[in-house]
């Protein structure tokens, strides 16, 4: 299995000829991928999903299914969404998908808290979306958010320490300057060190899992 990081929150997981797209939002290049069996969306915010991105993927892959929490079904009106929440499981092609968590991290008391459900792919790769959900199973590889309106570096470090992955790579970086990204990634590396190692992927680079 291989994961390719695109810009910000979007990842493409490949297993053989099959692909799984996670969180194709508007901070990410247009996703042109064949062999897509599923699109998983952690939550409804546009930096994680847009109807344009999903429609583009489905035009190339009309048999692909779209999976996400209830809020995603509302914003993708007209597109069939298989609604999931914490504790649900789905099997699509070679991908076993286990879903964890229910709510987005708090941005501010004035900003509504939306549904957010992270996904564990094949029991190995966890993408939490915009949350600090700690799965109740071991995580081999963590896609770790490093920049967001809801993110405080100390809390990010505590989250990674709680998950304890063997490997992590930074995601959700579009809100950071180059200097800020380097600083936050350095703190992420410190948090991963007790249990594993950090791999920094530029957009388009891949990691074999």
C-alpha positions as CSV (number, residue, x, y, z in Angstrom):
1,X,0.0,0.0,0.0
2,X,1.2,3.5,-0.8
3,X,-0.1,6.9,0.2
4,X,0.6,10.0,-1.9
5,X,0.2,13.3,-0.2
6,X,-1.4,16.1,-2.2
7,X,-1.7,19.7,-1.0
8,X,-3.2,20.3,2.4
9,X,-5.6,17.6,3.6
10,X,-5.9,15.4,0.5
11,X,-4.3,11.9,0.3
12,X,-4.5,9.2,-2.4
13,X,-4.0,5.7,-1.1
14,X,-3.0,3.1,-3.7
15,X,-3.3,-0.7,-3.3
16,X,-2.5,-2.6,-6.5
17,X,-4.6,-0.9,-9.2
18,X,-7.2,0.5,-6.8
19,X,-7.1,4.0,-5.3
20,X,-8.8,5.6,-2.4
21,X,-9.1,9.5,-2.3
22,X,-9.3,11.2,1.1
23,X,-10.5,14.8,1.6
24,X,-10.3,16.4,-1.9
25,X,-10.9,20.0,-1.0
26,X,-10.3,23.4,-2.5
27,X,-6.8,23.9,-1.2
28,X,-5.7,20.9,-3.3
29,X,-5.0,20.6,-7.0
30,X,-7.8,19.1,-9.2
31,X,-7.6,15.4,-8.4
32,X,-7.2,13.4,-11.7
33,X,-6.9,9.8,-10.7
34,X,-8.1,6.6,-12.3
35,X,-9.0,3.4,-10.5
36,X,-10.7,5.2,-7.7
37,X,-13.0,2.8,-5.8
38,X,-14.0,5.3,-3.0
39,X,-13.8,8.9,-1.9
40,X,-13.7,9.3,1.9
41,X,-14.5,12.7,3.3
42,X,-13.8,13.4,7.0
43,X,-16.0,16.5,7.2
44,X,-17.8,19.2,5.2
45,X,-15.4,22.1,5.3
46,X,-14.4,23.2,1.8
47,X,-10.7,22.7,2.3
48,X,-11.6,19.0,2.7
49,X,-14.3,18.6,0.1
50,X,-16.0,20.4,-2.7
51,X,-18.7,19.2,-5.1
52,X,-16.4,20.2,-8.0
53,X,-13.6,17.9,-6.8
54,X,-16.0,15.0,-6.1
55,X,-17.8,15.4,-9.4
56,X,-14.5,15.4,-11.2
57,X,-13.4,12.2,-9.6
58,X,-16.8,10.5,-10.3
59,X,-16.7,11.5,-14.0
60,X,-13.5,9.5,-14.3
61,X,-14.6,6.8,-11.9
62,X,-18.4,6.4,-12.1
63,X,-18.5,3.3,-9.9
64,X,-16.7,4.9,-7.0
65,X,-18.6,5.4,-3.8
66,X,-18.5,8.5,-1.6
67,X,-18.3,8.0,2.2
68,X,-18.5,10.5,5.0
69,X,-20.5,11.8,8.0
70,X,-23.9,13.3,7.8
71,X,-22.7,16.8,7.2
72,X,-20.9,15.7,4.1
73,X,-24.2,14.3,2.7
74,X,-25.8,17.7,3.2
75,X,-23.1,19.7,1.4
76,X,-22.9,17.2,-1.5
77,X,-26.6,17.3,-2.3
78,X,-27.2,15.4,-5.4
79,X,-24.4,13.0,-4.9
80,X,-25.0,9.7,-3.1
81,X,-23.1,9.6,0.2
82,X,-22.7,6.5,2.3
83,X,-23.1,8.1,5.8
84,X,-20.8,6.8,8.5
85,X,-20.0,7.7,12.1
86,X,-17.7,6.5,14.9
87,X,-17.5,2.7,15.1
88,X,-18.6,2.0,11.5
89,X,-16.7,-0.2,9.1
90,X,-16.8,-0.4,5.3
91,X,-14.9,-2.6,2.8
92,X,-14.4,-1.2,-0.7
93,X,-12.1,-3.0,-3.1
94,X,-8.9,-3.8,-1.2
95,X,-9.5,-1.2,1.4
96,X,-10.8,-1.9,4.9
97,X,-12.1,1.3,6.4
98,X,-12.7,1.8,10.1
99,X,-14.2,5.1,11.2
100,X,-13.3,6.9,14.4
101,X,-14.7,10.1,16.0
102,X,-17.7,12.3,15.6
103,X,-16.9,16.0,16.0
104,X,-14.6,18.6,14.5
105,X,-12.2,20.4,17.0
106,X,-13.5,23.7,18.3
107,X,-12.3,26.7,16.4
108,X,-14.2,29.3,18.5
109,X,-17.4,29.4,20.5
110,X,-19.0,31.5,17.7
111,X,-18.2,28.9,15.0
112,X,-20.5,25.9,14.7
113,X,-18.9,22.5,15.4
114,X,-19.5,20.1,12.5
115,X,-19.4,16.3,12.1
116,X,-15.9,14.9,11.7
117,X,-15.1,11.2,11.4
118,X,-11.5,10.1,10.9
119,X,-10.6,7.0,8.8
120,X,-8.2,4.1,9.5
121,X,-7.2,2.5,6.2
122,X,-6.4,-1.3,6.3
123,X,-5.6,-1.0,10.0
124,X,-2.5,0.9,9.3
125,X,-3.0,4.6,8.1
126,X,-5.1,7.0,10.2
127,X,-6.3,10.3,8.8
128,X,-8.1,12.2,11.6
129,X,-9.5,15.0,9.6
130,X,-9.8,18.1,11.8
131,X,-9.9,16.4,15.2
132,X,-7.7,14.9,17.9
133,X,-9.5,11.6,17.8
134,X,-7.3,8.8,19.3
135,X,-8.4,5.4,17.8
136,X,-8.7,2.6,20.3
137,X,-6.4,0.5,18.2
138,X,-2.6,0.9,17.4
139,X,-1.8,3.3,14.5
140,X,1.2,2.5,12.3
141,X,1.1,5.7,10.2
142,X,-0.5,9.0,11.2
143,X,-1.4,11.8,8.8
144,X,-0.8,14.5,11.4
145,X,-2.4,18.0,11.0
146,X,0.2,20.8,11.6
147,X,-1.6,24.0,10.8
148,X,-5.3,25.1,11.3
149,X,-7.5,27.8,12.9
150,X,-8.3,25.2,15.6
151,X,-4.7,24.0,16.2
152,X,-2.4,24.8,19.0
153,X,1.1,23.3,18.7
154,X,1.2,22.0,22.3
155,X,-2.1,20.2,21.8
156,X,-0.9,18.8,18.5
157,X,2.2,17.4,20.2
158,X,0.0,15.9,23.0
159,X,-2.2,14.3,20.4
160,X,0.6,12.7,18.6
161,X,2.1,11.4,21.8
162,X,-1.3,9.9,22.7
163,X,-1.6,8.1,19.4
164,X,2.0,6.9,19.4
165,X,2.4,6.1,15.7
166,X,5.5,4.3,14.4
167,X,5.6,6.9,11.5
168,X,3.8,10.2,10.9
169,X,3.8,12.7,8.1
170,X,2.5,16.3,8.3
171,X,-0.7,17.4,6.6
172,X,-3.1,20.3,6.7
173,X,-0.3,22.8,6.1
174,X,-1.8,25.3,3.7
175,X,-2.6,27.8,6.5
176,X,1.2,28.1,7.4
177,X,4.0,30.1,5.9
178,X,7.2,28.3,4.9
179,X,8.8,29.4,8.2
180,X,5.7,28.3,10.2
181,X,5.6,25.0,8.5
182,X,9.2,24.3,9.4
183,X,8.6,25.3,13.0
184,X,5.5,23.2,13.4
185,X,7.1,20.2,11.7
186,X,10.0,20.4,14.0
187,X,7.7,20.2,17.0
188,X,5.9,17.3,15.3
189,X,9.2,15.5,14.9
190,X,9.8,15.8,18.7
191,X,6.4,14.4,19.5
192,X,6.8,11.4,17.2
193,X,10.3,10.6,18.4
194,X,9.4,8.5,21.5
195,X,7.6,5.9,19.4
196,X,8.8,6.4,15.8
197,X,9.9,8.7,13.1
198,X,8.6,11.6,11.0
199,X,8.5,11.6,7.2
200,X,8.0,15.0,5.5
201,X,6.3,14.6,2.2
202,X,6.1,17.4,-0.4
203,X,2.8,17.5,-2.4
204,X,3.0,14.6,-4.9
205,X,5.4,12.5,-2.9
206,X,4.6,9.1,-1.6
207,X,5.2,6.8,1.3
208,X,5.1,3.0,1.2
209,X,3.2,1.5,4.1
